[in-house]
Amino acid sequence: ARFTAVNGERFTVVVSDFQEVRHYKLTVHSKWRKKDGRLVAVGFYIANAPGSWKQFVRQELPAQEGEFSEEDIWDQYVGGRV
């Protein structure tokens, strides 16, 4: 699928597991980073998620020591601010 989004635009998405057993409806905001006018990173900030999604993520992802802000996590995967 192809779509055009404005940075920060709000979407509702449904995420399913590989077995198509569990489905999670999330409200997300688009987020991207540009450098020299070129797109270098694209992602979504999850603004609203059901408790079952949060439980699934905690169960599936390894525990992190300490607390991280959204920017810290974003930077961990796509690099520092540009």
Secondary structure, 3 states (H helix, E strand, C coil): CCCCCCCCCEEEEEEECCCCCCEEEEEEEEEEEEECCEEEEEEEEEEECCHHHHHHHHHHCCCCCCCCCHHHHHHHHHCCCC
